[in-house]
Amino acid sequence: MHLVDAANVMTPAYLAILSKGYSVWSDKGLMLAEREGDRFIADGPVPLLGLIAMAEIRGEMRQASDQEIGQFIALFG
């Protein structure tokens, strides 16, 4: 599979968020998703889905450790 963050993935990202049971709406140019007290806010559906995925994967430990930050900086500057 090969995907690029472009206009053609915006609707599928939105649909993926809905399929996870989130309510989704727009306010002042931002997109918001909410479910069972969890709320995510981003510039569009792709980054919004990314935030939701990060929370699902990392949970309450979503903050990066100093070591993880160092590794990220070493790779990407």
Phi, psi and omega in degrees: 000145178222117180236146176233138177292097182214177184303329184285355176252359181294311180294315176300324177296316177301315180295324177296319178297315178299320182295339177275001176091013180275146165274137184232135176208171180244142178211120177053043177082000178252155176252134182238145175228137182219139176204127174046045177087349176271135180226134179233142182225132179207176181285344182188180186292327181291309177294330177296315177297324177297318177297317180297315179297318179300316180296321179293322183280314186264343178059216181292345180266036185289339178293139179279145175283167177301321179295316179297320178297316178300318178296319179297313180297321179297325181278320192239356178080000000 
